[in-house]
């Protein structure tokens, strides 16, 4: 099971950085997982695949160099985990902590 190379702090609706709400992308060779701990968050891709609502049961996978952004829906607690190989989203459901045994 891949372990994150690093993770962000846990953000809420007031601390979520503006940079994450605008278009941005991961670096080459870096995958991300947006893990909603509480609430909901809108996740969109630049390629027009539409909007996905992320929840504790539905984390968001970010592919390397994939342009995306998130939008607040309401109160939320969210954390982003970064990997150097493709992660398994099943490890991020229902408040699990990546890398925890």
C-alpha positions in Angstrom: 0.0 0.0 0.0 1.5 3.4 -1.0 2.2 5.8 1.8 1.9 9.6 1.3 5.2 11.4 0.7 3.5 14.4 2.5 0.1 15.7 3.5 -1.3 19.2 4.1 -2.7 20.4 7.3 -6.4 19.8 7.9 -8.3 22.8 6.4 -11.8 24.0 7.1 -14.1 26.4 5.2 -12.2 29.4 6.5 -8.7 28.1 6.3 -8.8 26.4 2.8 -6.2 28.4 0.8 -7.5 30.5 -2.1 -4.8 28.8 -4.2 -6.6 25.5 -3.9 -9.9 27.1 -5.0 -8.4 28.3 -8.2 -7.0 26.3 -11.1 -3.8 24.5 -10.2 -2.1 21.2 -10.9 0.1 18.6 -9.3 3.7 18.2 -10.4 4.9 15.5 -12.8 5.0 12.1 -11.0 2.8 13.3 -8.1 -0.7 11.9 -7.4 -3.0 13.6 -4.8 -5.9 12.4 -2.8 -8.4 15.0 -1.5 -9.8 13.4 1.7 -12.9 15.1 3.1 -13.1 14.4 6.8 -16.4 16.2 7.4 -18.9 17.8 5.1 -18.7 18.1 1.3 -16.4 19.8 -1.3 -16.9 20.3 -5.0 -14.0 19.0 -7.2 -13.7 19.9 -10.9 -11.2 19.0 -13.6 -10.2 21.4 -16.4 -10.8 18.7 -19.1 -14.5 19.1 -18.7 -15.3 15.8 -16.9 -17.7 17.7 -14.8 -18.1 18.3 -11.1 -17.7 15.6 -8.4 -19.0 16.1 -4.9 -16.3 14.8 -2.5 -17.4 13.4 0.9 -15.8 11.2 3.6 -17.0 8.2 1.6 -15.9 9.6 -1.8 -12.4 11.0 -1.9 -11.0 12.7 -5.0 -8.0 11.4 -7.0 -5.7 13.9 -8.7 -3.5 12.5 -11.4 0.0 13.9 -12.1 -0.1 17.3 -13.9 -3.9 17.3 -13.8 -5.4 20.8 -13.7 -8.2 21.0 -11.1 -9.9 23.1 -8.5 -12.2 22.8 -5.5 -15.2 24.9 -4.4 -16.7 25.1 -1.0 -20.3 23.9 -0.5 -20.6 24.6 3.2 -18.7 23.7 6.4 -15.9 21.2 5.7 -12.8 19.6 7.1 -10.4 18.4 4.3 -6.8 17.2 3.9 -4.8 16.5 0.8 -2.3 13.6 0.7 0.5 13.4 -2.0 2.1 10.3 -3.4 4.9 9.3 -5.7 2.8 6.4 -7.1 -0.9 5.9 -7.7 -2.7 5.5 -4.3 -5.6 3.2 -3.6 -8.7 5.4 -2.8 -10.1 2.6 -0.7 -7.5 3.6 1.9 -9.1 7.1 2.2 -12.7 6.2 3.0 -14.5 7.1 6.2 -11.8 9.1 8.1 -9.0 6.6 7.6 -5.5 8.0 7.9 -3.2 6.9 5.1 -0.2 4.9 6.3 -1.9 4.1 9.6 -1.6 0.4 10.6 
